[in-house]
Amino acid sequence: MALNDFFSMGGYGAYVWSSYGICAVVLLLNVIQPIIRERRTIRELQKRFSLAKENKSDKHS
């Protein structure tokens, strides 16, 4: 069995390898998106907290 035969998979290689590629992209997105969303949420909460802290100090002045 040659390496070329393995990758062509009897004529179905394009379908098989593209499905593996799509699956890998989806799995990667399932890991990356929550990380990005968490960082964005943390930044937003930090901004809100700092604004609330500034407003609170302004009221006491």
N, C-alpha and C positions, 0 to 999 in steps of 0.2 A: 504494500500500500504506500503510494507516494504521498508526499505532503500536499501536493496540488489536489489529489483526489480527496484528501481529508477536508480541505477548505471548500471544494466545490460541492461536496456531499451529494453526489449523484444528480447534480443539476439544481438542487434546492439550497445551495450555499448562500445565495444572496438573501433568501428569505430568513434562513436560520441566523446568519450573522447579523442581519439588520435587526432581527427581533432581540438578539442578545445585546446589541448596541442600544436599542431603545430602552430595554429593561435596565441597563447600567445607568443610562441618563436619568431615568425615573428614580431609581434608588439613590443616586447621587443628589438629586433635587430634594428627595425626602429627608436627607441629612442636612443639606445646606440651608434650605428655606427656614426651618425652625431656628437655626442659629442666627440667621440674619434678622428674623422677626424678634428674637429675644434681645439682641443688641439694640435694635431700633426702639423697642419698648423700654429698655433700661435708660437709654438716652432721653426719651420723652419724659419718663418719670423723674429723672434727675433735673431736667429743665423745669418741670412743674414744681418740684420740691424747692428748687432755688428761687423760683418766682414767689412761691408761697412764703418762703422765709424772708425774702425782701419786703413783701407786702406787710408781713407781720412786724418787721423792724420799723417800717415807715409809719405804722399806726402808733407805735410806742414813742415815736419822736415828737 
